[in-house]
Amino acid sequence: MFKTGMAGMMKKAQQMQDNIQQAQAQIKLLSATGTAAGGAINITLNGEHLVTHLDIDEALLNDKDLLEDLILTAMNHASKQISDLSAAKMKDASAGISLPGGMNLPF
């Protein structure tokens, strides 16, 4: 009886690992655009948090401090979107099992 239960657990663990690997591949394909100043700054990040597009309204080019603040705001906006989407995909893939911080699957 123990062998049957253990085999079932191992099969479920393997399926969860496969689901997580698929989710990780899907996360790499994600894209999110963060905006600031009503769309005067648009920054697009991919699922690996790398910038793939940046658009800055020329009217902002004369105020360095404002421009820096707006870029940070747009970056953080896009990064939060990617993080939220990634977390949702991983939660689905792991059947809702919450992993301790810093623990990534597959091991």
Secondary structure, DSSP 8 states (H G I E B T S, - for coil): -HHHHHHHHHHHHHHHHHHHHHHHHHHHT-EEEEEEGGGTEEEEEETTS-EEEEEE-GGGTT-HHHHHHHHHHHHHHHHHHHHHHHHHHHHHHTTT----TT--S--
